[in-house]
Amino acid sequence: MNSPIDAAAAGQITLGGDLTVNRLGFGAMRITGPGVWGEPPDISSAVRLLRRAVHLGVNFIDTADAYGPQVSENLLARALYPYPSDLVIATKGGLVRPGPGEWNRDARPAHLRAACEASLKRLRLERIDLYQLHAPDPAVPLEESIGELVRLRAEGKIRHIGVSNVTVAELQRCERLTPVVSVQNRYNLDDREAEKVLAHCTARGIAFLPWAPIASGRHATRAGATRALARVAQRIGISTSQAALAWLLHHAPVMLPIPGTASMAHLEENIAAASVAVTAENLRALS
C-alpha cells in the first residue's frame, strides 16, 4: 500500500448523534507497564506514540481508570492536553485493580461516581464525552449502576453513556434507562461470541468497539481462521493484523476498532489498515 497512513480512510461514525469520529481508533491499555500495571518502561516513548496516533488521524481514544491503574489516563493528558478540538476520549469505570493481572468488578453507584470524578481530574476535562461501564457487577443491580451514570450525565460530568462486556439482555436493560451510544465487547475474526450483541448494535445504530480486535492476527486459536487470514493477507500484500482489522471494518457499519499497542511500528501498521480495500471474494473467504 502506497497511500498515506490516515485513520480517516476508514470512514466516519457518529456517536449519540453529535460526535463524529474516524472509524479506526486507538486503545490506550498497552501504553502502561507489564500486566497493564504501573508506568511503561519508557514514558517518553508512550507520549510520542500517542501524539503520533493523533497525527495519523486517530480522533477516538479508548482508555479506563483501571489501565495502570490511572496510568493510561495520566499519560493521555500529559501527551495530548490541550486536546485537539475533534478528539474524543472515552474512558471507563467499574473495575478495580488489587494487583497486576487482577481485575475485580465494582459497579456500586458510589464507586462509579468517585471513579468518574477522578477520571475528570486526571484527564483535565470538565466533561467526559463517552463514559462506559467497564463491566456489569453481579453484586449490584445493573439498573443501579446505569442509574448513577444517568445522574452524572444530568450533572454535566459525562456527555454520553456506553457499556462494556454485556450480553444482549443486559444491553436491553440498559437501553430501558437511557440511550446507549456504544458497546465494547471482545470480538475479532477468531472470537465471535458477541455476534448477537453486534447484530443488536447494528440494528440500533450503536457503535461497537471490539476489544482484542486483532487477536486472530497474532494469537489465533482456530487453525481454519488463521489459514484463511494468512491467505487473504498474502493475496492483498498486507500483514495478517491489517487483514483482521480490514475485515472488522467491512463486517459491520457500526464497527469502531480500537487496536492498541506500545510499538510505533505496530501503530502505523494498524492505522494503515484503514486504507485496505477488501473484495467480496476475500470477505467470503474470511467469513
N, C-alpha and C positions, 0 to 999 in steps of 0.2 A: 504494500500500500504506500502510495506516494503523496496522498492528500495530507494537508496539515492536521495535526492532532488537535481535536476540538470536541469537547463533550457535547456541544450544541448540535453536532451532526446526528446525534441520536434522536433529535426532535425534542419537543417540549411536552410537559404535562402540567395541569393546573390542579392545585390542592385547595379545596374549600372554596373554589370559585374566584379566589383573588390572589393566589400565589402561583406564578408560573415559573417553572424551573426546567433546566435541561434534564433529559430523561436518562442521564448517566451521572450518578452522584459518587460520593466518597464516604466510606465507613471509617470512622476515626477510632476504632478499637485497637488496631495493631500498632498505633504510634506510642503505646505505653510499653512498660517493661515486660519481661518474660512472664507468662501466665496471666497476662493482662493485669499486672501488678507492679506498682511503682513507676518511676520515671523511666523513659527509654535510655539506652546506653549513651546515646548522643542526642541531646536536646536540640542543638543547633541543626542537626540533620532533619529532625522531625519538623522543626519550624520551616526549613527550606522546602520540605515535602509538601506541607500544607499550602504554602504560598505558590508552589508550582502547580498544584491541583487547581487552584483558583485561576491561575494564569492560563491554564489549558481549558478553561470554560466550565469547570465544575462550579455550580452555584447552589448545590444542595449537599450539605454535610450532615451525616448522622452520627451522634455521639450518645453518651449516657453518663450519669453521675457515677455508675458502677465501674466504668472503664478507668482503672488505675488503683483504687477509685479516685475520682476527682481529677486525675492527671490529664485525661483527654480534653476535658472542658478547659482546664487552665492553659493547655498548650494552644488550643484554638484561639483563645483571647490573646495570648502572647504573640501568636503568629499573624493574626488577621485583624485585630482591633486597631483602629476603627474599621468596621466591616464594609465591604462594597455594598452599594445600595440594593443590589439584586441577590445578595447571598442569603439563603435560608439555612439556619442552623436548627436542626431537630435534635432534641435530647429526650432522655427517658428517665423515669424514676420507678421504683418498686422492687429493686433488688438491692441486697446488701452484701458486702464482701468481708467476711471474717478473716480471710487469708487468701493466698494465691490459689487459683483454681477452684475456689469456693464461691457459689452463687446461691444465696438464700433469698426467698421471697418475703417481702414486707410491703403490702399494699394497704396498710391501715391509713385512713384519711389523714391522721396527724403526721405520719411519716411522709406521705406524698406531699403534703403542704410544706413541710420542712425541707424536703428534697428539692422541690421546685424553687423555693425561695433561695436556697443555697446555689442552685444552678444559675439563677438570675445574677447573683453576685459574681460567681466565677466567670461567667460569660460576658459580664459587664453589659447586660441588657436590661431594659425596662419591661420588655415583654418577649416571651419565647414564642416564635412563630408556630412551632409544632411541638407539643409536649405529648409524649407517648407513655402509656402504662407499660412497663417493661414485661410484665407477666401477671396474669391473674394469680391471686393468693388464695389457696384453698381454705385458709383460716379466716378470710374476710369476704363477706358477700360482695360480688362483683359490682353490684349497684352502689355500694358504699364507696368503693374506690373511684368509680367513674363519677359519682356524685360530687366528690371532692374536686375532681378536675373541672367539672362544670362550674363549681363555685369559684375556682381560681380563674377560670376564663371570664366569669362575670365581673371579677375584680380587676380585670385588665392585665393579669400576670401572664396569661397564655392567650394565643390567638386561635389556634385550632387544636383539636384532640385527636390522637391516634392510639392504636393499641398494638400489642406485640404478643406473639406466641399464644394465639387464640384459636379456638375451634369456630365453626360456623355458628353453632348455637350460642357460644359466648359473644361472638361479634353481634349477633342479632339482639342479645340482651343489652349490649352497649348502645346499639342504634335506637333502642326504645327510649333512651335517656337523652341522647344528644347526637348530632351529626358526627360521624367518624370519617376523617378525611384520609387516613392511611392505616394500613395493616402491615406489620413487619413479622413475617414468619420464615422459618428455614425453608428454602426452596432452591433447587437447581436441577440441571438435566438429569442427574443421578438420583435425586431425592425429591419426589413429587407428592409426598404425603399431604401437603397443603393444597392439592389441586382443587378440592371443593371450596376452600376458602378463597383461592384465586378466582374461581368461577363466580363466586358471590361478589367479590370486589369488582370484577369486570362488568357484571350486570348492574351494579350500583354506582359505577364510576368512582370507586375508591382506589387511591394509589396503593399498589402492592410493592413493598420493599423487601425483596428476598435477601435474607441474611445467609452467609456462606454461598454466595451466588456462583462462584467458580469452583466449588468443591469437586465437581466432576472433571475439571481441568487438571487438578493436582492430587486429589485424594479420592479417586473414583473407587466405588465398591462393586459396581455392576460391570462385568467384563464387556458385555454387549454394548452398553452405552459408551464405554471407554473407546472401544474399537471404532464405533460409528463416529465419535467425536474426532478421533485421530484422522480418520479417512477424510472427513469433511474439511478439517483444518489443512491437511496436506493438499487437497484439491484446490482450496482457495488461496493457499500460500500464507497462512496465518498460524498463530500458536493455538494450542488446544484451549487455553484460557480465553483467548479472544473469541474462539468459536463458541464457547459456552456462554459468554456474555452476549454475543450476537444472537444466539438462539433465544435467550431470555427476552431481548428487546423485540424480537419478531413474534414471540409466543403469545403475548397479550398486550393490548394497547395501554393498560394501566400499570405495566411493569416499570419499576424505577430501581434498577440495580444499584447497589452501593458497595462495590468491591473495595476492600481495604487492604492496605499494605504499608510496610515501613520502608520499602525499597523504591527509589526513584525510577529505576528501570521498569519495575513491575507497574508502577503508577502510570507511566507513559504507555506501556503495553496495553493496560486495561482501558485507558481512555481512547486509545486508537481504535478499539473495538466499536466505538460509536459510528465509525465510517464504513464498517464492513457490510457489504451487500450479500445477502443470503438468498439463493434461488429457491424456488418452490421444491425443486428436486432435493436440495440439501436439507431443507426443513423436514421433508418427508423422511429422509434418512435418519435424522436425529429424533423425530417424534415417534 
